[in-house]
Amino acid sequence: MKKLINNPEFVVEEMLQGMVKAYPQYVKKLEGYNVIVRKDAPVKGKVALVSGGGSGHEPSHAGFVGKGMLDAGVAGNVFTSPTPDQIFEAIKAVDGGAGVLLIIKNYTGDVMNFEMAGEMAQTEGINVASVIVNDDVAVENSTYTVGRRGIAGTVFVHKIAGAKAQAGGTLEEVKAVAEKVIKNVRSMGMALTPCIVPAAGKPNFTLADDEMEIGMGIHGEPGTMRTKLMKADEVVDHLMSKILKDLPYNSGDEVAVMINGLGGTPLMELFIMNKRVSEILDQNGIKVYKTFVGEYMTSLEMAGGSITLLKLDDELKELLDAPADTPAFKQL
Amino acid sequence: MPVTAKELIEILRDIYENISANKEYLTQLDSAIGDADHGINLTKGFKSVMEKIENMGDKDCGSILKTVGMTLVSTVGGASGPLYGTAFMRAGQVVAQKTSIDFEDYIKILEAALDGIKTRGKAEKGEKTIVDTLEPAIEEIKINKDKGKDIALELSLKAAEKGMEYTKEIIAKKGRASYLGERSIGHQDPGATSCYIILKTVADKILKK
């Protein structure tokens, strides 16, 4: 394993310290907790947004803490949900009296830990609501699974719910718009290489030089299908067919597109993916309203990417366009 | 039996040592169907537990178990933290204020732990989880408790082991392993395995006692 780290045990702590040193104008760290909050937290009278999860997905989640997006990002160990006490501290630190929305990705651990933290906060009289993001179409949404995973589409939830909160929405309104995003966002990813959890020291699975994994999660967990390496266009065709099938689209619909690198993918390849995505949308009469290409929800050094489509209406467009100013997402 | 507070701390130390000794194995099981951190996180959790309860020998068993639960919840993370944490917290409620735990108490502890795990994880037997080890163990210990503690414990442990091994045969319906669908067959569940390690550690200590 080649990694530029000091000690696997301290990677999260050291990363957060470095992050705060990089962006003191945006964020601060809660002393004794792996929690990053807005520098001006709590923002009085504004609904606060708390998200988080395992580390290794940088810039998610703490990179999206700032004006117009999140109020707190809670960082667990690598690929491990943060614990309730950490989440609870985050909630307390950002509650500005208007309530707190927890944005949770649909993983058993995350859901349980955030639920426990929510229960703790409720007993302290803090008004807490939560939404669970499940945008990954790779996972069959059946009674045999715990449902679908939350992946890069979560960033659109941060952005849009964050804009609603910034605009003075109530907790119910912010939650409702977050749910609307969840209902209209779909993603799917693929990987060319696995990734290595620092504490484990070796990859979770291996892929031969001529193999790829389709339907990857973002934790180095195996995907839903292993295939021979395909050309970029073929990969995109496969992912897009799954994504488009999952929601009824009509000609004339508008979408926001996110091409998300998983950590080890050159931008060159992400743009190549985007070229094909736009061609397919064009063929289907679907209009691209806005495109985001880059690293939003990574999986350590995994090579690969995910495609996210968010179907838009006027309300979502307006909130997507609203200004945001965070370390990893800036929009004038 | 009965187990005093000091002996309870010894049992918990044994649990820590056995989980720690199996860290690589548990992690390896978790790499096959999960995210490869079960052994690492659980070891870290029980290590913190030992630091917290080392000097609680003069406290009641309920307080000790509650501290174990709180510590696991706040150190393990993932799904195991809330599940094992809830289990130990519920166990602590059963023996609140008690200075020792007898065999009847132990059965109640197991029942409370199972109930806590099922409530928090919304899981049932047959879904490739901790429950597949724990529930058969409890059923067996209850059926056989009139045959005496040692026989009941031996049979209970056998049932737990069988339950753990049975997780190889079934599809995961909970947690990250469930995303693998059919691909999860053939792999033993890491949670069911760590649960067996814990049950076996306790039994080893209280058998013939």
Interface residues (C-beta under 8 A of the other chain):
Chain A: G54 G76 N77 V78 F79 T80 S81 P82 T83 P84 D85 Q86 Y107 T108 G109 M112 N113 M116 A138 V139 E140 Y144 T145 V146 R149 V197 A199 A200 N204 F205 G217 H219 G220 E221 P222 T224
Chain B: T27 S31 G34 D35 A36 D37 I40 N41 V73 S74 T75 V76 G77 G78 A79 S80 G81 P82 L83 R120 G121 I171 K173 K174 G175 R176 S178 Y179 L180 G181 R183
